[in-house]
Amino acid sequence: MTSEESFYDHYKDTFDILKVYLSKRDHYTIALLAMVVVSCLKITNPSLLNESLSKVIDTQISGLTIAWSYLSIFVSYLFLWIVMQYYQTCLTIENTYDYLHKIEEELSSQGSYKVRREGHNYLNCYPWFKWITHRIYVLFIPLLVSFLAIVNIVGEVRTKILCLYSISGILTLLADGLIVILSLLYLSNRWLHEEAFSKDLYPNMGRWKRFISYFGFRKLPNSRNHDSSNQ
């Protein structure tokens, strides 16, 4: 087997791994949207949510009653876990796509046959439908999740000031705060230029130039050689 054939096998294996993560993303998206509905009920009608969850618990374990404060904690941390898994899966998918594009470029340069399934062919004349669905994954859902978490934090603080001094209140606010932080970090990775803070890529770039490059106000150089000339 030639090195080119081995490289192509690696490309196929990587694509198979990508399909697994795409399937995971679909499942986590459904779970996340379900938790969005639950979170909306928690904000607008907590008594209805409490009653519904109590019935579900009673069908599984007859006679078991759990206080709403503990159910609220469970809902918050379940939401946090699903959000975390969703973001991790989406980031893995994006990184794997970038890696596949590099493999395709390398394979295309080695032989007469051009491998362009996930790179050039996929991105050429990118359909509007895929453009919209991609933004739903990487922009709309994180913003929606952040908004619900912030609304829940504000509601907890406004209606239950004393919750700040209770374990259940602190745990709930901690979960919502982590959801907001994770959402902001995910948006930062997808929409801003975190590579500007890499000292391996740009060892000589100053702090201020890293900061403005992070927000896209300054174009990042293409290599280390250009880095030293842009100080």
VMD Tcl script that draws the C-alpha trace (Angstrom):
set ca {
  {0.00 0.00 0.00}
  {1.39 3.40 -0.99}
  {1.59 6.36 1.35}
  {-1.13 8.06 -0.70}
  {-3.48 5.12 -0.19}
  {-2.76 5.12 3.55}
  {-3.42 8.84 3.67}
  {-6.72 8.36 1.85}
  {-7.70 5.63 4.33}
  {-6.99 8.09 7.10}
  {-9.22 10.60 5.32}
  {-12.08 8.07 5.14}
  {-11.64 7.13 8.82}
  {-11.71 10.80 9.79}
  {-14.89 11.31 7.80}
  {-16.51 8.31 9.54}
  {-15.61 9.85 12.90}
  {-17.13 13.14 11.75}
  {-20.43 11.41 10.91}
  {-20.58 10.02 14.45}
  {-20.21 13.51 15.89}
  {-22.80 14.90 13.49}
  {-25.25 12.30 14.78}
  {-24.38 13.24 18.36}
  {-24.99 16.91 17.57}
  {-28.46 16.08 16.25}
  {-29.33 14.25 19.46}
  {-27.92 16.98 21.69}
  {-29.77 19.62 19.67}
  {-33.08 17.87 20.32}
  {-32.25 17.51 24.02}
  {-31.17 21.15 24.20}
  {-34.37 22.41 22.59}
  {-36.37 20.27 25.03}
  {-34.46 21.87 27.91}
  {-35.17 25.31 26.42}
  {-38.89 24.51 26.73}
  {-38.37 23.29 30.31}
  {-36.37 26.42 31.13}
  {-39.14 28.62 29.72}
  {-41.65 26.84 31.96}
  {-39.31 27.28 34.90}
  {-39.25 31.02 34.28}
  {-42.91 31.61 33.38}
  {-44.78 28.90 35.30}
  {-42.61 27.08 37.86}
  {-45.63 25.59 39.65}
  {-46.73 23.82 36.45}
  {-43.20 22.50 35.89}
  {-43.02 21.36 39.51}
  {-46.33 19.53 39.17}
  {-45.30 17.88 35.90}
  {-41.93 16.72 37.22}
  {-43.53 15.44 40.43}
  {-45.94 13.34 38.38}
  {-43.10 11.90 36.33}
  {-41.19 11.03 39.49}
  {-44.29 9.50 41.08}
  {-44.82 7.21 38.09}
  {-41.26 5.91 38.50}
  {-41.13 5.78 42.32}
  {-44.57 5.81 43.88}
  {-44.96 8.04 46.92}
  {-41.63 9.87 46.48}
  {-41.92 13.63 46.91}
  {-39.06 16.00 46.13}
  {-39.07 19.67 47.10}
  {-39.15 22.19 44.25}
  {-35.82 23.70 45.30}
  {-34.11 20.37 44.59}
  {-36.02 19.85 41.36}
  {-34.92 23.33 40.29}
  {-31.29 22.42 40.94}
  {-31.69 19.22 38.94}
  {-33.20 21.09 35.97}
  {-30.44 23.71 36.05}
  {-27.59 21.21 36.09}
  {-29.20 18.97 33.51}
  {-29.44 22.05 31.28}
  {-25.80 22.85 32.02}
  {-24.67 19.31 31.16}
  {-26.55 19.26 27.84}
  {-25.21 22.72 26.93}
  {-21.67 21.57 27.70}
  {-22.01 18.42 25.59}
  {-23.60 20.37 22.73}
  {-20.79 22.94 22.60}
  {-18.06 20.30 22.86}
  {-19.62 18.32 20.01}
  {-20.03 21.40 17.79}
  {-16.42 22.46 18.36}
  {-15.20 18.96 17.55}
  {-17.21 19.00 14.32}
  {-15.80 22.37 13.26}
  {-12.22 21.28 14.02}
  {-12.71 17.99 12.18}
  {-14.04 19.82 9.12}
  {-10.97 22.07 9.12}
  {-8.76 19.00 9.40}
  {-10.58 17.27 6.52}
  {-10.07 20.32 4.33}
  {-6.32 20.16 4.98}
  {-6.24 16.44 4.17}
  {-8.10 17.08 0.92}
  {-5.64 19.76 -0.08}
  {-2.75 17.41 0.63}
  {-4.33 14.50 -1.25}
  {-5.18 16.72 -4.23}
  {-1.57 17.90 -4.45}
  {-0.21 14.32 -4.52}
  {-2.12 12.95 -7.51}
  {-4.14 13.80 -10.58}
  {-7.47 13.13 -8.82}
  {-8.83 16.08 -6.84}
  {-10.46 15.20 -3.51}
  {-12.89 18.03 -2.84}
  {-15.98 16.47 -1.22}
  {-15.88 18.36 2.11}
  {-13.74 21.32 1.11}
  {-13.95 23.07 -2.25}
  {-17.07 21.26 -3.46}
  {-18.96 21.74 -0.19}
  {-18.16 25.43 0.18}
  {-18.55 26.35 -3.49}
  {-21.89 28.15 -4.05}
  {-22.83 27.51 -0.42}
  {-26.68 27.24 -0.31}
  {-28.60 29.83 1.67}
  {-30.42 27.06 3.53}
  {-27.15 25.63 4.86}
  {-25.93 29.15 5.64}
  {-29.01 29.73 7.82}
  {-28.90 26.34 9.53}
  {-25.21 26.79 10.28}
  {-25.95 30.14 11.97}
  {-28.71 28.49 13.98}
  {-26.17 26.04 15.36}
  {-23.33 28.48 16.03}
  {-25.17 31.73 16.81}
  {-28.92 31.52 17.47}
  {-28.85 28.57 19.89}
  {-25.95 29.93 22.02}
  {-27.64 33.36 22.19}
  {-30.98 31.77 23.12}
  {-29.38 29.63 25.81}
  {-27.51 32.64 27.22}
  {-30.66 34.75 27.23}
  {-32.67 32.13 29.13}
  {-29.90 31.66 31.69}
  {-29.62 35.41 32.25}
  {-33.39 35.78 32.58}
  {-33.41 32.95 35.11}
  {-30.60 34.60 37.10}
  {-32.42 37.94 37.15}
  {-35.67 36.25 38.15}
  {-34.03 34.35 41.00}
  {-32.38 37.48 42.35}
  {-35.49 39.67 42.04}
  {-38.06 37.28 43.49}
  {-35.91 35.47 46.02}
  {-33.27 37.76 47.39}
  {-32.69 35.34 50.25}
  {-31.81 32.59 47.77}
  {-28.32 34.06 47.70}
  {-27.94 32.83 51.26}
  {-29.28 29.30 50.63}
  {-27.40 26.35 49.19}
  {-30.10 25.63 46.61}
  {-30.14 29.24 45.41}
  {-26.36 29.43 45.15}
  {-26.17 26.15 43.23}
  {-28.90 27.25 40.81}
  {-27.23 30.59 40.16}
  {-23.88 28.85 39.72}
  {-25.31 26.55 37.04}
  {-26.94 29.45 35.18}
  {-23.75 31.50 35.44}
  {-21.70 28.64 33.99}
  {-24.16 28.32 31.10}
  {-23.65 32.00 30.26}
  {-19.86 31.70 30.52}
  {-19.73 28.56 28.35}
  {-21.98 30.21 25.76}
  {-19.75 33.29 25.60}
  {-16.63 31.13 25.28}
  {-18.25 29.15 22.48}
  {-19.26 32.34 20.65}
  {-15.75 33.66 21.15}
  {-14.28 30.57 19.51}
  {-16.65 30.60 16.55}
  {-16.92 34.33 15.78}
  {-13.79 36.02 17.11}
  {-10.07 35.36 16.63}
  {-8.77 33.52 19.68}
  {-5.65 32.52 17.76}
  {-4.45 36.10 18.27}
  {-3.51 35.13 21.85}
  {-1.39 32.17 20.71}
  {2.24 32.85 21.53}
  {3.25 29.89 19.38}
  {1.72 31.44 16.25}
  {2.55 35.06 17.06}
  {5.39 35.14 19.59}
  {6.30 38.79 19.08}
  {2.86 40.39 18.96}
  {2.12 42.95 21.69}
  {-0.83 42.69 24.06}
  {-2.74 45.59 22.55}
  {-2.38 44.24 19.02}
  {-3.50 40.81 20.23}
  {-6.58 42.41 21.74}
  {-7.62 44.37 18.65}
  {-6.82 41.40 16.40}
  {-9.03 39.21 18.59}
  {-12.02 41.45 17.77}
  {-11.07 41.60 14.09}
  {-10.05 45.27 14.04}
  {-6.60 44.24 12.78}
  {-5.87 41.49 10.29}
  {-3.72 38.71 11.66}
  {-0.49 37.99 9.78}
  {-0.27 34.70 7.91}
  {2.94 33.44 9.46}
  {5.55 34.08 12.12}
  {7.77 35.72 9.54}
  {5.14 38.38 8.96}
  {4.52 38.65 12.68}
  {7.79 40.35 13.51}
  {7.36 42.87 10.71}
  {3.97 44.02 11.92}
  {5.03 45.25 15.34}
}
mol new
graphics top color blue
foreach p $ca { graphics top sphere $p radius 0.5 }
foreach p [lrange $ca 0 end-1] q [lrange $ca 1 end] { graphics top cylinder $p $q radius 0.2 }
display resetview
